[in-house]
Structure formats: structure tokens, C-alpha cells
Amino acid sequence: MPDFAANDDMDGIRHGEKEPPHESNDSNAGIDSRPQDTQRLEGDGKDAQVKKGDIDKVEKPFSIYTSGEKWLIVSLAAFGGLFSPLTANIYFPAIPTIATAFHKSIELINVTVTVYMIMQGLSPMVWGTMADKIGRRPIFVACLLILSLSCVGLALVPTDAYWLLVLLRGIQAAGSASTIALGAGVVGDIATPAERRGFFGLYNVGPMVGPSIGPIVGGALAGHLGWRAIFWFMCIAAGLCCVFIFLVFPETLRALVGDGSIPPPKYARPPIALLGRRREHSSTERPPKKRFQNPLRLFLIPEIIIPLIFSSVVFAVLYGFTTPMSNLFMEAYPFLNETDIGLCYLANGGGMLMGSTLSGRLLDKDYQRLKRSLMKKIAADPEKRINPDDITKSENWPVEKARLRTLPYYVAVLVAVCCGYGWCLQEKVSIAAPLVLQILVGFLVTAFMTSIQTLIVDLAPTQSSAVTACNNVVRCSVGAALVSVVELILTAIGPGWTYVLFGGLVAAFTPLLFLVMHMGPKWRARRRAKRQEGAGK
């Protein structure tokens, strides 16, 4: 695989990748650039534009899968992606019970959360890179198998082996965390840039619903069956997902299967080929093998690393809400039991679920509005002879602005929510107030994550798993650092000022968004000019 720094794909355009000739509803409201002598061909999931008298030249679709098959593939990926946040959050309501069972303090049990987050950040760097090399499907199966086996170990760990609890939590994270990066890679494989926002909205339902159902299930299991039942439940759930993916999930890595029409290697073939089976194989030749791409080089690209830094701060603040929530609510509302605490997490998870379903659609519309605006400017300037179909190519399209320009408004709301949440807990107002604010936090964080995730995949479409793994490294490292000190901060200054501090932290990093929107296209243009200059020598 060619070096990322020397690949035109780093500018956000996959070789041969084009936006669909007929986009979603919003795009049709803009300028219709299709010539009058074109016709639409539809059938068997294919949609292309052809000229009269030139019927044989049909534009090849980006993927052989129909729209319904794409949604099913993304749904399976979202099911797998559920386990990373689920294994983290199902644990929270049981922390006091586990601390009692192991005769350790809450702070020491929180170390298992910190270790989990560290491995959650590091392991996708390995698995994501391997997935970009040998395929998504085999790595998906391996990760879920590791997760299932580690849960067996956690369910059987003796209470006098605290070190083993910490170790197994790290192994558990190594298996579960990478499923998010793998799913993002799948979306990048089968969807065009115009489609990705909608698919990421569905895909994020899996990762974002984990914080909702995890604590509910964890609290109920710990309260009625004991804390070990949590890990038996996880073992069964991960095992079922592993079986589903092993049986029917197709290989999507474009380096192996192209648009899906090339048969994958035997190790990457599902036993039951349900998806794409009605398509005729257009080629039996595999793309040439590519050199290893070092994912660490992605950190050298400013328009990728800068949004990741901002995203990591928002992610850390999210864990600043969820990790100490059980203790804070028990102190403010002593009438709550473990099951009740688990139900309180439903507010945050419900907000995330709403964000997954709504934020993608809202931002898709904003994407199309910006596109139409630029097309009108180009049409009004005869000197700019740019084909409207090429408007979203990196040379002409400010992808950073398209993905990030609504986020500063969300920042303002998030800062206000942070300030209000802390003082609600400190003053012990009605429990409804902090729960409503938790809903808003979940929605806002999802909007941030969806926008930034889509941006970095747009900028590095051929390394979609690796770039998502980089995202996990940065945000989980910062999140682990905050989790390790959040109890100390709460003890020192109280909930009110703690969450004011968290809101101020988000506001302090917001200028990074404006920096990327302003400088991102210029940075990409400079690198493009350097490559062209080097090629001319």
C-alpha cells in the first residue's frame, strides 16, 4: 500500500470514487448538472447515467450492494460496535459491589476502568491496521472471540486476585474496543462520501446505545444475580454476535474485493453468502498488494490530529459524567439502589441514541446546503470552470467546513449543560434536572463524535479503520487521564465547580475547530503542490 503521505487519497478522495449521480432528496433541490441527453438505468441495485446512443457505457457503481444490503451490513457492524461501550458501561453500577467483594477501595476499582480505557485506545492501532491489510471480517471474528473468552475469565476470577481482575479487564478491552474501528472501515468500504453521514448515523446507534443499556443490565444483574453474572451475560452476547458475523458478514475491504464483485480469499468468505450473491463477478483479479501503511503517520496530518484532540476532550468530559455518576447520585439521592442507578444511565444513553438518529440527518442537510451554495457561486463566476459533479473533490471542496461548521453552536450548549449539571447535584435539586441534562449531554457528544468521525474518514478513506483507531488512541488516552483524577477533583472542589471546569475545558479547545476549517484546505493544497513538484523532478 503506498505511503499515506504520498497518496492522493489523503486529500479525501478515493481513487475512482465519485458521488452518486443522483443523490439524496436535498441534493436534488440544488442545480441539476446532468445534460439533457441522459437517461437513468435502474435494475438489480444499480443506478447509473448514460448518454443516448452510448448505452453501453454505464458508470460503474461504487459498490455492488443494494441500498438495503448496505443498511444490513452497517447494522451488523453496529451490533459488533456495541460491545466496546457496553463492556465499559455495564461495569459502572457494580463498582461498589466489586469493591466490597475484592476488599478494595472505589479508587482502586476505578483503576480497572483506567486500564480498560488505555487498552481501548491502544489495541485498535494493531487490529485496525491488520484489518486494512487482511480484511475486516477475520479481525471482527477474532476480536469478538477474545472478548467472549476474557469474559469467561472475569466471571471466574477469585476475589483475592485483584491483579487478575485488572489484567483481564485489559484483555477484555483489547477484544471489544477494536470493533468500533472495524465498523468504521466497513462504512468507508461500501459507502460514498455523500452516503457516509447517514450510514454513520445508524452505525453509531450500536456504539452509543451501549452507555444506555449497559448500566441498566449491569445494575440489574449485580443487584439480583451478583456481579459475576455481568460477565456471563457479556460472554453469551459477544458469542452470539461472533456467530452471526462469522456466518453471514461479507468481506468489504476494497483492497481484497474491490467494489464487492471480486471473490475474497477463502479465509474471508462467509459460510452463508447471503449478501451480494445475485451480483455477477465483474473481475476475478485481485488488486495488487499494497505496502504496509503506518497508522502513526496519520498523526502528522494536522487536519486529522487537531480534530482528534478536540474530540478527545469532549470524550473525556463524557466519561467525567458517566464514571462518577453512581457515587454522585447515591450521595445526592440516597433513596436510589443499584438497579435505580442503572436506570439513571438510561438518560445519557437515550440522548446518545437520539443523537445517532437525528444529528446525522441534520448534518447531511447542512452538507448539501453548503454544496448548493458553492455551486451557485461557481455558476455566477464564468472564470471558474468546475464541473458541478466534481464540487466535492478535495481540490474544490472545503470538507472541514462541511463537517465541522455546526459544532461551535453545540459547544455553547454543552458548556451551559456542564455548568448546570454540577450545581444541580451539589444543591441536590430534583433528580429530574440532572437526568434531563444527561440527555442533552448524550445528544451533543454524539453530534461531535459523528461529525469528527465522518471528517477523518473523508480525509483518509483508504485507511478508515486505521484512522478510527487513531481516534480511539487519542480520546481514550485523554479519557483515561481524566478518569484517574476525577474523584480527586470532585473531592477537592465539589461537583459544582468540577463541571464548570469541564465546560471551560471544552470551550478552551473550541478554537481548534475554527483553525481546521480555515487552514485545512490550505494544508492539503500545500501537500498536493509538494507532491506534484516532486513528481516533476
C-alpha positions as CSV (number, residue, x, y, z in Angstrom):
1,M,0.0,0.0,0.0
2,P,1.6,3.3,-1.0
3,D,2.7,5.6,1.8
4,F,-0.1,7.7,3.1
5,A,1.8,11.0,2.8
6,A,2.4,10.3,-0.9
7,N,-1.1,9.2,-1.7
8,D,-3.8,11.4,-3.2
9,D,-6.3,9.6,-1.1
10,M,-5.2,11.6,1.9
11,D,-7.0,14.5,0.4
12,G,-10.2,12.8,0.9
13,I,-10.8,11.2,-2.5
14,R,-10.6,7.5,-3.0
15,H,-9.2,6.6,-6.5
16,G,-12.2,6.2,-8.7
17,E,-14.6,7.4,-6.1
18,K,-17.4,9.6,-7.2
19,E,-20.6,10.8,-5.6
20,P,-23.7,9.1,-6.9
21,P,-25.1,10.8,-10.0
22,H,-28.5,11.1,-8.2
23,E,-28.1,12.0,-4.6
24,S,-30.5,12.2,-1.7
25,N,-33.5,14.5,-1.7
26,D,-31.6,17.5,-0.6
27,S,-29.1,17.4,-3.4
28,N,-31.9,17.4,-6.0
29,A,-33.0,20.8,-4.7
30,G,-29.8,22.3,-6.0
31,I,-28.5,22.7,-9.5
32,D,-29.2,19.7,-11.8
33,S,-26.0,19.5,-13.7
34,R,-27.0,16.4,-15.8
35,P,-27.1,17.0,-19.5
36,Q,-30.5,16.8,-21.2
37,D,-29.5,13.8,-23.3
38,T,-29.0,11.4,-20.4
39,Q,-31.2,8.6,-19.3
40,R,-31.4,6.6,-16.0
41,L,-30.8,2.9,-15.9
42,E,-32.1,1.1,-12.9
43,G,-32.1,-2.6,-12.1
44,D,-30.7,-5.1,-9.7
45,G,-29.5,-2.4,-7.3
46,K,-27.6,-0.4,-9.9
47,D,-28.2,3.2,-10.8
48,A,-26.2,5.0,-13.5
49,Q,-26.3,7.8,-16.0
50,V,-25.8,7.1,-19.7
51,K,-26.0,9.2,-22.8
52,K,-28.3,8.5,-25.7
53,G,-26.5,6.5,-28.3
54,D,-24.0,5.4,-25.8
55,I,-25.9,2.9,-23.8
56,D,-23.0,0.5,-23.4
57,K,-21.0,3.0,-21.3
58,V,-22.6,2.7,-17.9
59,E,-21.0,4.3,-14.9
60,K,-19.8,1.6,-12.5
61,P,-21.4,1.9,-9.1
62,F,-19.2,2.4,-6.1
63,S,-20.4,-0.9,-4.5
64,I,-22.3,-3.9,-5.8
65,Y,-24.5,-4.0,-2.7
66,T,-28.0,-2.6,-2.9
67,S,-29.1,0.1,-0.5
68,G,-30.9,-2.5,1.6
69,E,-27.9,-4.7,1.7
70,K,-25.7,-1.8,2.7
71,W,-28.0,-1.0,5.6
72,L,-27.9,-4.6,6.7
73,I,-24.1,-4.7,6.6
74,V,-23.9,-1.5,8.6
75,S,-26.4,-2.9,11.1
76,L,-24.3,-5.9,11.7
77,A,-21.2,-3.7,12.1
78,A,-23.2,-1.6,14.6
79,F,-24.1,-4.7,16.6
80,G,-20.4,-5.6,16.8
81,G,-19.5,-2.0,17.7
82,L,-22.0,-2.1,20.6
83,F,-19.6,-4.2,22.7
84,S,-16.9,-1.6,23.2
85,P,-19.0,0.9,25.2
86,L,-21.2,-1.9,26.6
87,T,-18.3,-3.7,28.3
88,A,-17.2,-0.4,29.7
89,N,-20.5,0.9,31.0
90,I,-22.1,-2.4,32.1
91,Y,-19.4,-2.3,34.8
92,F,-20.2,1.1,36.4
93,P,-23.2,0.2,38.6
94,A,-21.3,-2.8,40.0
95,I,-18.2,-0.9,41.1
96,P,-19.3,-0.6,44.8
97,T,-20.2,-4.3,44.9
98,I,-17.0,-5.4,43.3
99,A,-15.0,-3.1,45.7
100,T,-16.7,-4.9,48.6
101,A,-16.1,-8.4,47.1
102,F,-12.4,-7.7,46.5
103,H,-11.9,-5.7,49.7
104,K,-10.6,-2.7,47.8
105,S,-11.4,1.0,47.7
106,I,-13.5,2.6,45.0
107,E,-10.4,4.4,43.8
108,L,-8.6,1.1,43.2
109,I,-11.5,-0.5,41.4
110,N,-11.6,2.6,39.2
111,V,-8.1,1.6,38.1
112,T,-9.7,-1.2,36.2
113,V,-11.7,1.5,34.3
114,T,-8.5,3.4,33.6
115,V,-6.7,0.2,32.3
116,Y,-9.7,-0.6,30.2
117,M,-9.6,2.8,28.5
118,I,-5.9,2.6,27.9
119,M,-6.2,-0.7,26.1
120,Q,-9.4,0.6,24.4
121,G,-7.1,3.2,22.8
122,L,-4.1,1.1,22.0
123,S,-5.5,-2.2,20.7
124,P,-7.3,-0.7,17.7
125,M,-4.0,0.5,16.4
126,V,-3.0,-3.1,15.9
127,W,-6.3,-4.6,14.9
128,G,-7.3,-1.7,12.7
129,T,-4.0,-1.8,10.7
130,M,-4.4,-5.6,10.3
131,A,-8.0,-5.1,9.1
132,D,-6.8,-2.7,6.4
133,K,-4.3,-5.4,5.3
134,I,-6.0,-8.8,5.6
135,G,-9.7,-7.9,5.8
136,R,-12.5,-6.7,8.1
137,R,-14.3,-10.0,8.6
138,P,-11.5,-12.2,10.1
139,I,-10.5,-9.5,12.5
140,F,-14.1,-8.9,13.6
141,V,-14.4,-12.6,14.4
142,A,-11.1,-12.7,16.3
143,C,-11.9,-9.7,18.4
144,L,-15.3,-11.0,19.4
145,L,-13.8,-14.4,20.3
146,I,-11.2,-12.7,22.5
147,L,-13.9,-10.7,24.2
148,S,-16.0,-13.8,24.8
149,L,-13.1,-15.8,26.4
150,S,-12.0,-12.9,28.5
151,C,-15.5,-12.6,30.0
152,V,-15.3,-16.2,31.0
153,G,-12.1,-15.4,32.9
154,L,-13.6,-12.4,34.6
155,A,-16.7,-14.4,35.6
156,L,-14.4,-17.0,37.3
157,V,-11.7,-14.7,38.8
158,P,-11.1,-15.3,42.5
159,T,-11.7,-12.3,44.8
160,D,-8.2,-12.5,46.2
161,A,-6.6,-11.9,42.8
162,Y,-7.2,-8.1,42.2
163,W,-4.2,-8.1,39.8
164,L,-6.0,-10.7,37.6
165,L,-9.2,-8.6,37.6
166,V,-7.1,-5.6,36.2
167,L,-5.3,-7.8,33.7
168,L,-8.5,-9.5,32.3
169,R,-10.2,-6.1,32.0
170,G,-7.3,-5.0,29.8
171,I,-7.7,-8.1,27.7
172,Q,-11.4,-7.6,27.5
173,A,-10.8,-4.1,26.2
174,A,-8.3,-5.4,23.6
175,G,-11.1,-7.6,22.2
176,S,-14.0,-5.2,22.4
177,A,-12.6,-1.8,21.6
178,S,-11.5,-2.6,18.0
179,T,-15.0,-3.4,16.8
180,I,-15.7,0.4,16.5
181,A,-12.7,0.9,14.2
182,L,-13.6,-2.1,12.1
183,G,-17.2,-1.0,11.7
184,A,-16.0,2.5,10.5
185,G,-13.8,0.7,8.0
186,V,-16.8,-1.2,6.7
187,V,-18.7,2.1,6.2
188,G,-15.8,3.5,4.3
189,D,-15.6,0.4,2.1
190,I,-19.2,0.3,0.9
191,A,-20.4,4.0,1.0
192,T,-19.5,7.1,-1.0
193,P,-18.8,10.4,0.9
194,A,-22.3,11.6,0.3
195,E,-23.8,8.4,1.9
196,R,-21.4,8.1,4.8
197,R,-23.2,10.6,7.1
198,G,-26.4,8.6,7.0
199,F,-24.6,5.3,7.5
200,F,-22.5,6.6,10.4
201,G,-25.8,7.8,12.0
202,L,-27.0,4.2,12.0
203,Y,-23.6,2.8,12.8
204,N,-23.3,5.0,15.9
205,V,-26.5,3.5,17.3
206,G,-24.6,0.4,18.3
207,P,-21.6,2.2,20.0
208,M,-23.8,4.9,21.5
209,V,-26.6,2.6,22.8
210,G,-24.1,0.8,25.0
211,P,-23.9,3.5,27.6
212,S,-27.7,3.3,27.8
213,I,-28.4,-0.3,28.2
214,G,-25.1,-1.3,29.7
215,P,-25.6,0.2,33.2
216,I,-29.3,-0.9,33.3
217,V,-28.3,-4.5,32.6
218,G,-25.2,-4.3,34.9
219,G,-27.2,-2.8,37.7
220,A,-30.0,-5.4,37.4
221,L,-27.6,-8.3,37.2
222,A,-25.4,-7.2,40.0
223,G,-28.4,-6.4,42.2
224,H,-30.2,-9.7,41.7
225,L,-27.7,-12.3,40.5
226,G,-24.3,-10.9,41.6
227,W,-21.5,-9.1,39.8
228,R,-20.2,-12.3,38.1
229,A,-23.5,-12.5,36.1
230,I,-22.4,-9.4,34.3
231,F,-19.5,-11.2,32.6
232,W,-21.5,-14.3,31.8
233,F,-24.0,-12.1,30.1
234,M,-21.3,-10.4,28.1
235,C,-19.8,-13.8,27.2
236,I,-23.1,-15.0,25.7
237,A,-23.9,-11.7,23.9
238,A,-20.4,-11.5,22.3
239,G,-20.5,-15.1,21.4
240,L,-23.9,-14.7,19.5
241,C,-22.6,-11.7,17.7
242,C,-19.4,-13.6,16.7
243,V,-21.6,-16.4,15.3
244,F,-23.7,-14.0,13.2
245,I,-20.7,-12.2,11.8
246,F,-18.9,-15.5,11.1
247,L,-21.9,-17.0,9.2
248,V,-23.1,-14.1,7.0
249,F,-20.9,-11.0,7.2
250,P,-19.2,-10.4,3.8
251,E,-15.7,-9.2,3.4
252,T,-15.8,-5.5,2.3
253,L,-12.1,-4.5,2.3
254,R,-11.7,-2.9,-1.2
255,A,-8.0,-4.0,-1.4
256,L,-9.3,-7.6,-1.4
257,V,-12.8,-7.4,-3.1
258,G,-12.9,-4.1,-4.9
259,D,-16.5,-3.0,-5.1
260,G,-17.5,-6.4,-3.8
261,S,-17.6,-8.2,-7.2
262,I,-14.2,-9.8,-6.7
263,P,-14.3,-13.1,-4.7
264,P,-12.4,-12.7,-1.4
265,P,-9.7,-15.2,-0.2
266,K,-11.1,-18.4,1.3
267,Y,-10.3,-17.3,4.8
268,A,-12.5,-14.2,4.4
269,R,-15.5,-15.9,2.9
270,P,-18.7,-16.3,5.0
271,P,-20.1,-19.9,5.0
272,I,-23.5,-18.5,4.1
273,A,-23.2,-16.0,1.3
274,L,-26.5,-14.0,1.7
275,L,-25.3,-10.6,0.7
276,G,-24.4,-9.7,-2.9
277,R,-24.9,-13.2,-4.1
278,R,-27.1,-12.1,-7.0
279,R,-24.3,-10.0,-8.5
280,E,-22.2,-11.2,-11.3
281,H,-18.5,-11.0,-10.6
282,S,-17.1,-8.4,-12.9
283,S,-13.5,-9.4,-12.2
284,T,-11.6,-12.4,-10.8
285,E,-8.3,-10.5,-10.5
286,R,-7.4,-9.0,-7.1
287,P,-6.0,-5.5,-6.8
288,P,-2.2,-5.5,-6.4
289,K,-0.9,-5.9,-2.8
290,K,-0.1,-2.7,-1.2
291,R,2.6,-1.8,1.2
292,F,2.0,-1.5,4.9
293,Q,0.7,1.9,6.0
294,N,1.9,3.0,9.3
295,P,-1.1,4.4,11.2
296,L,1.1,6.6,13.3
297,R,1.8,8.8,10.2
298,L,-1.8,9.9,10.4
299,F,-0.8,11.9,13.5
300,L,1.4,14.0,11.3
301,I,-1.6,15.3,9.3
302,P,-2.8,18.5,11.0
303,E,-6.3,18.4,9.7
304,I,-6.7,14.9,11.3
305,I,-4.9,15.2,14.6
306,I,-6.3,18.6,15.5
307,P,-10.0,17.5,15.3
308,L,-9.0,14.4,17.2
309,I,-7.6,16.5,20.0
310,F,-10.8,18.4,20.3
311,S,-12.8,15.1,20.1
312,S,-10.7,13.6,22.9
313,V,-11.6,16.5,25.2
314,V,-15.3,16.0,24.6
315,F,-14.9,12.3,25.1
316,A,-13.1,12.8,28.4
317,V,-15.8,15.1,29.6
318,L,-18.4,12.4,28.7
319,Y,-16.6,9.9,31.0
320,G,-16.4,12.7,33.5
321,F,-20.2,12.4,33.6
322,T,-20.6,8.7,33.5
323,T,-17.8,7.3,35.6
324,P,-18.6,9.1,38.9
325,M,-22.3,9.1,38.3
326,S,-23.2,6.2,40.6
327,N,-21.4,7.7,43.6
328,L,-22.6,11.2,42.9
329,F,-26.3,10.1,42.6
330,M,-26.1,7.9,45.7
331,E,-24.8,10.9,47.7
332,A,-27.3,13.3,46.3
333,Y,-30.2,10.9,46.2
334,P,-29.7,8.2,48.9
335,F,-33.0,6.5,48.2
336,L,-31.6,5.0,45.0
337,N,-30.4,1.4,44.8
338,E,-28.1,-0.3,42.3
339,T,-31.0,-1.0,39.9
340,D,-32.2,2.6,40.1
341,I,-28.7,3.9,39.4
342,G,-28.5,1.7,36.4
343,L,-31.8,3.1,35.1
344,C,-30.5,6.7,35.6
345,Y,-27.8,5.9,33.0
346,L,-30.7,5.5,30.5
347,A,-30.9,9.3,30.3
348,N,-27.4,9.7,28.9
349,G,-27.8,6.7,26.6
350,G,-31.1,7.8,25.4
351,G,-29.6,11.2,24.4
352,M,-26.9,9.3,22.5
353,L,-29.5,7.3,20.7
354,M,-31.4,10.4,19.7
355,G,-28.2,12.0,18.6
356,S,-27.3,9.0,16.4
357,T,-30.6,9.1,14.6
358,L,-31.0,12.9,14.3
359,S,-27.6,14.5,14.1
360,G,-26.6,12.6,11.0
361,R,-29.7,13.7,9.2
362,L,-29.3,17.3,10.3
363,L,-25.7,17.5,9.3
364,D,-26.4,15.7,6.0
365,K,-28.7,18.6,5.1
366,D,-26.1,21.1,6.1
367,Y,-23.6,19.3,3.8
368,Q,-26.0,19.6,0.9
369,R,-26.7,23.3,1.7
370,L,-23.0,24.1,1.6
371,K,-22.7,22.2,-1.6
372,R,-25.5,24.1,-3.3
373,S,-24.1,27.4,-2.0
374,L,-20.7,26.7,-3.6
375,M,-22.3,25.5,-6.8
376,K,-24.2,28.8,-7.1
377,K,-21.0,30.8,-6.6
378,I,-19.2,28.8,-9.3
379,A,-22.1,29.2,-11.7
380,A,-22.0,33.0,-11.1
381,D,-18.3,33.1,-11.9
382,P,-17.6,32.2,-15.5
383,E,-13.8,32.0,-14.8
384,K,-14.3,29.1,-12.5
385,R,-14.9,26.3,-14.9
386,I,-15.5,23.4,-12.5
387,N,-17.9,20.6,-13.2
388,P,-20.6,20.6,-10.5
389,D,-20.2,16.9,-10.2
390,D,-16.7,17.4,-9.1
391,I,-17.5,20.1,-6.5
392,T,-16.9,17.7,-3.5
393,K,-13.4,16.7,-4.7
394,S,-10.7,17.8,-2.3
395,E,-9.3,20.5,-4.6
396,N,-12.6,22.4,-4.7
397,W,-14.4,21.2,-1.6
398,P,-13.8,22.5,2.0
399,V,-14.6,19.2,3.6
400,E,-13.5,20.5,7.0
401,K,-16.1,23.3,6.9
402,A,-18.8,20.9,5.6
403,R,-18.3,18.6,8.6
404,L,-17.5,21.0,11.4
405,R,-19.2,24.3,10.9
406,T,-22.2,23.5,13.1
407,L,-20.2,22.2,16.0
408,P,-19.4,25.6,17.7
409,Y,-23.2,26.0,18.3
410,Y,-23.2,22.6,20.0
411,V,-20.2,23.7,22.1
412,A,-22.1,26.7,23.6
413,V,-25.0,24.4,24.7
414,L,-22.6,21.8,26.1
415,V,-20.8,24.3,28.2
416,A,-24.1,25.6,29.7
417,V,-25.2,22.0,30.4
418,C,-21.9,21.2,32.2
419,C,-22.3,24.2,34.4
420,G,-25.9,23.4,35.3
421,Y,-25.3,19.7,35.9
422,G,-22.7,20.1,38.6
423,W,-24.7,22.6,40.6
424,C,-27.8,20.6,40.3
425,L,-26.0,17.7,42.0
426,Q,-24.3,19.9,44.6
427,E,-27.6,21.6,45.6
428,K,-29.5,18.3,45.4
429,V,-32.3,19.6,43.4
430,S,-35.0,17.3,41.9
431,I,-33.5,14.3,40.2
432,A,-35.3,15.2,37.0
433,A,-33.0,18.2,36.4
434,P,-29.6,16.3,36.2
435,L,-31.3,13.5,34.2
436,V,-32.6,16.0,31.6
437,L,-29.1,17.4,31.4
438,Q,-27.7,13.9,30.9
439,I,-30.0,13.5,27.9
440,L,-28.6,16.7,26.4
441,V,-25.0,15.6,27.1
442,G,-25.6,12.3,25.3
443,F,-27.1,14.1,22.2
444,L,-24.4,16.7,22.0
445,V,-21.5,14.3,22.4
446,T,-22.9,12.1,19.7
447,A,-23.1,15.1,17.3
448,F,-19.5,15.9,18.0
449,M,-18.3,12.3,17.5
450,T,-20.4,11.7,14.3
451,S,-19.1,14.9,12.7
452,I,-15.4,14.3,13.5
453,Q,-15.6,10.6,12.7
454,T,-17.0,11.3,9.3
455,L,-14.4,14.0,8.7
456,I,-11.4,11.8,9.4
457,V,-12.8,9.0,7.2
458,D,-13.3,11.5,4.4
459,L,-9.7,12.6,4.7
460,A,-8.3,9.1,4.8
461,P,-10.8,6.8,3.1
462,T,-8.3,4.1,2.3
463,Q,-7.2,3.9,5.9
464,S,-10.6,4.2,7.5
465,S,-10.0,1.5,10.2
466,A,-6.6,2.9,11.0
467,V,-7.7,6.5,11.3
468,T,-10.6,5.4,13.5
469,A,-8.0,3.5,15.6
470,C,-6.0,6.8,15.9
471,N,-9.2,8.4,17.1
472,N,-9.5,5.8,19.8
473,V,-5.9,6.2,20.9
474,V,-6.2,10.0,21.4
475,R,-9.6,10.1,23.0
476,C,-9.2,7.1,25.2
477,S,-5.8,8.3,26.5
478,V,-7.2,11.7,27.4
479,G,-10.3,10.0,28.8
480,A,-8.3,7.6,30.9
481,A,-6.3,10.5,32.3
482,L,-9.4,12.3,33.4
483,V,-11.0,9.2,34.9
484,S,-7.9,8.7,37.0
485,V,-8.3,12.1,38.6
486,V,-12.0,12.8,38.5
487,E,-12.6,11.5,42.1
488,L,-9.7,13.7,43.4
489,I,-11.2,16.8,41.6
490,L,-14.7,16.1,43.0
491,T,-13.3,15.7,46.5
492,A,-11.3,18.9,46.3
493,I,-13.7,21.4,44.8
494,G,-17.1,19.6,44.7
495,P,-19.5,18.7,41.8
496,G,-20.5,22.3,41.1
497,W,-17.1,23.7,40.2
498,T,-15.9,20.4,38.8
499,Y,-18.3,20.5,36.0
500,V,-17.8,24.2,35.5
501,L,-14.1,23.2,34.9
502,F,-15.2,20.6,32.4
503,G,-17.3,23.1,30.5
504,G,-14.4,25.5,30.5
505,L,-12.1,22.8,29.2
506,V,-14.4,22.2,26.2
507,A,-14.6,25.9,25.5
508,A,-10.9,26.4,25.7
509,F,-10.3,23.8,22.9
510,T,-13.1,25.1,20.6
511,P,-10.7,27.5,18.6
512,L,-9.2,24.3,17.2
513,L,-12.3,23.8,15.1
514,F,-12.0,27.2,13.5
515,L,-8.3,26.6,12.9
516,V,-9.0,23.4,11.0
517,M,-11.9,24.9,9.0
518,H,-9.8,27.8,7.9
519,M,-6.4,26.1,7.4
520,G,-7.4,22.6,6.4
521,P,-7.9,23.2,2.6
522,K,-4.6,25.2,2.6
523,W,-2.6,22.4,4.3
524,R,-3.9,19.9,1.8
525,A,-3.2,22.2,-1.2
526,R,0.4,22.7,0.0
527,R,1.0,18.9,0.3
528,R,-0.6,18.4,-3.1
529,A,1.7,21.0,-4.6
530,K,4.8,19.4,-3.0
531,R,3.9,16.0,-4.4
532,Q,3.4,17.5,-7.9
533,E,6.7,19.3,-7.6
534,G,8.4,16.1,-6.5
535,A,6.8,14.1,-9.3
536,G,8.0,16.7,-11.9
537,K,11.6,16.3,-10.9
